[in-house]
Amino acid sequence: MDPGLKTLQQEIAAAMEGMSPEQMGWQSAGKWSAGEIFEHLYLTYTGTMKGFERVLALGQPKVSPVTLKQRVGRLLVLGFSYLPSGREAPAMARPKGLPCEKVLAEVVGKIAEMDAMIARCEELLGPGELLDHVILGPLTGAEWRKFHVVHGRHHLKQVWKLQESCRASLERTGEGARPHTGT
């Protein structure tokens, strides 16, 4: 498995570990909750796999010519490992209300499945551009992996901020100081 994606798996698993339902649902005004962020990541992994399944079915890359705007985006994301904040996610990658239990149980494994799907396409078609990204344009398998690492870490920073914000709020109200008794 790609080392960057393997590390991302570990980071996502660590971020999810021990999060309460309250923490998963905690959100800042107008922003996604941690649960919604994990669902967004899940949808990006499954969406990428669907795209690569189409490439395998075609037996050839599914790419368009790259635009100047896409070149700039690729430089930021793939060259500088920087994902700008504030961009609205494409409709197919926005949280849809999938059961949180399903997302949490499957998101880490979807990364490995996606990596294996990309590898199958590379074996069949070589290392060139294989599939268009909705914003960045045509990417190679290696570039798709790098995108997902940068994208995942971008959102993990948001999850960590939400976790801290939730903890601070609970401490202010005194709820964080009491052990949970289950009643």
C-alpha positions as CSV (number, residue, x, y, z in Angstrom):
1,M,0.0,0.0,0.0
2,D,1.1,3.5,-0.7
3,P,3.0,4.8,2.4
4,G,1.2,8.2,2.4
5,L,-2.2,6.6,2.3
6,K,-1.2,4.1,5.0
7,T,-0.2,7.0,7.3
8,L,-3.5,8.7,6.4
9,Q,-5.4,5.6,7.4
10,Q,-3.6,5.6,10.8
11,E,-4.3,9.3,11.3
12,I,-8.0,9.0,10.6
13,A,-8.3,5.9,12.8
14,A,-6.5,7.8,15.6
15,A,-8.8,10.9,15.2
16,M,-12.0,8.7,15.3
17,E,-10.8,6.7,18.3
18,G,-12.9,7.3,21.4
19,M,-15.0,10.1,19.9
20,S,-18.4,10.2,21.5
21,P,-21.6,10.7,19.5
22,E,-21.7,14.3,20.9
23,Q,-18.2,15.0,19.6
24,M,-19.1,13.5,16.2
25,G,-22.1,15.8,16.0
26,W,-20.3,19.0,17.3
27,Q,-20.1,21.7,14.7
28,S,-19.2,25.4,14.4
29,A,-21.8,27.6,12.9
30,G,-22.3,26.8,9.2
31,K,-19.5,24.2,9.2
32,W,-19.6,20.4,9.0
33,S,-19.4,18.2,12.1
34,A,-16.6,15.7,12.5
35,G,-19.1,13.0,11.5
36,E,-19.9,14.9,8.3
37,I,-16.2,15.4,7.6
38,F,-15.6,11.6,7.9
39,E,-18.6,11.0,5.6
40,H,-17.2,13.5,3.1
41,L,-13.9,11.6,3.1
42,Y,-15.7,8.3,2.7
43,L,-17.6,9.7,-0.3
44,T,-14.4,10.9,-1.9
45,Y,-12.8,7.5,-1.5
46,T,-15.8,5.6,-2.9
47,G,-16.3,8.2,-5.6
48,T,-12.7,7.8,-6.7
49,M,-13.1,4.1,-6.8
50,K,-16.2,4.4,-9.0
51,G,-14.2,6.6,-11.4
52,F,-11.4,4.0,-11.6
53,E,-14.0,1.2,-12.1
54,R,-15.2,3.1,-15.2
55,V,-11.5,3.4,-16.4
56,L,-11.1,-0.4,-15.9
57,A,-14.4,-1.1,-17.8
58,L,-13.3,1.2,-20.7
59,G,-9.8,-0.3,-20.7
60,Q,-8.4,3.1,-21.3
61,P,-7.8,6.4,-19.4
62,K,-10.8,8.7,-19.0
63,V,-9.1,12.2,-19.2
64,S,-9.7,15.6,-20.7
65,P,-7.1,18.3,-21.6
66,V,-5.9,20.2,-18.6
67,T,-6.8,23.9,-18.3
68,L,-4.7,26.7,-16.9
69,K,-6.9,26.9,-13.8
70,Q,-6.4,23.2,-13.2
71,R,-2.7,23.5,-13.6
72,V,-2.7,26.2,-10.9
73,G,-4.8,24.0,-8.6
74,R,-2.5,21.0,-9.2
75,L,0.5,23.1,-8.3
76,L,-1.1,24.2,-5.0
77,V,-2.4,20.8,-4.0
78,L,0.1,18.4,-5.5
79,G,3.2,20.6,-5.6
80,F,2.9,22.5,-2.3
81,S,0.6,20.1,-0.5
82,Y,-1.8,23.0,0.2
83,L,-5.6,22.7,-0.1
84,P,-7.2,26.1,0.1
85,S,-10.0,26.5,2.6
86,G,-13.5,27.7,1.8
87,R,-14.2,25.9,-1.4
88,E,-17.5,24.2,-1.5
89,A,-17.3,20.4,-2.1
90,P,-18.7,19.0,-5.3
91,A,-22.3,17.8,-4.8
92,M,-21.3,14.1,-5.0
93,A,-18.9,14.5,-2.1
94,R,-21.2,16.5,0.3
95,P,-22.5,14.6,3.3
96,K,-25.8,13.0,2.6
97,G,-26.7,11.6,6.1
98,L,-25.2,8.1,5.8
99,P,-25.3,6.3,9.1
100,C,-22.4,7.4,11.2
101,E,-21.7,3.8,12.3
102,K,-21.3,2.7,8.7
103,V,-19.0,5.6,7.8
104,L,-16.8,5.1,10.9
105,A,-16.6,1.3,10.4
106,E,-15.7,1.6,6.7
107,V,-13.8,4.8,6.0
108,V,-10.3,3.6,6.9
109,G,-10.7,0.4,4.8
110,K,-12.0,2.3,1.8
111,I,-8.6,4.0,1.6
112,A,-6.9,0.6,1.0
113,E,-9.6,-0.4,-1.5
114,M,-9.1,2.8,-3.4
115,D,-5.3,2.3,-3.4
116,A,-5.8,-1.2,-4.8
117,M,-8.2,0.0,-7.5
118,I,-5.7,2.7,-8.6
119,A,-2.9,0.1,-8.7
120,R,-5.0,-2.2,-10.9
121,C,-5.5,0.7,-13.4
122,E,-1.8,1.5,-13.3
123,E,-0.9,-2.1,-14.0
124,L,-3.3,-2.2,-17.0
125,L,-2.7,1.3,-18.4
126,G,0.7,2.4,-17.1
127,P,1.8,5.4,-15.0
128,G,0.2,8.2,-17.1
129,E,-2.9,10.3,-16.5
130,L,-5.7,7.9,-15.8
131,L,-8.8,9.8,-14.6
132,D,-10.1,13.4,-14.3
133,H,-10.5,15.0,-10.9
134,V,-13.6,17.2,-10.9
135,I,-11.5,20.3,-9.9
136,L,-7.8,19.4,-10.7
137,G,-8.4,17.7,-14.0
138,P,-6.5,14.7,-15.3
139,L,-4.3,13.0,-12.7
140,T,-2.0,10.0,-12.6
141,G,-2.4,7.3,-10.0
142,A,0.4,8.8,-7.9
143,E,-1.3,12.2,-8.1
144,W,-4.6,10.8,-7.0
145,R,-2.9,9.2,-4.0
146,K,-1.2,12.5,-3.2
147,F,-4.4,14.4,-3.6
148,H,-6.2,12.1,-1.1
149,V,-3.3,12.5,1.4
150,V,-3.4,16.3,1.2
151,H,-7.2,16.4,1.2
152,G,-7.5,14.0,4.2
153,R,-5.0,15.9,6.3
154,H,-6.7,19.2,5.5
155,H,-10.0,17.8,6.9
156,L,-8.2,16.1,9.9
157,K,-7.1,19.5,11.0
158,Q,-10.7,20.5,11.0
159,V,-11.7,17.4,13.0
160,W,-8.9,18.1,15.6
161,K,-10.2,21.7,16.0
162,L,-13.7,20.5,16.4
163,Q,-12.6,18.0,19.1
164,E,-10.8,20.8,21.0
165,S,-13.7,23.1,20.7
166,C,-16.1,20.5,22.0
167,R,-13.8,19.6,24.9
168,A,-13.5,23.3,25.8
169,S,-17.2,23.8,25.7
170,L,-17.9,20.8,27.9
171,E,-15.2,22.0,30.4
172,R,-16.8,25.5,30.5
173,T,-20.2,24.0,31.3
174,G,-18.7,21.6,33.8
175,E,-19.9,18.5,31.8
176,G,-16.3,17.6,30.8
177,A,-15.2,17.4,34.4
178,R,-17.7,14.7,35.4
179,P,-17.1,11.1,34.4
180,H,-19.8,9.6,32.3
181,T,-21.9,7.1,34.3
182,G,-24.0,5.8,31.5
183,T,-27.3,7.1,33.0
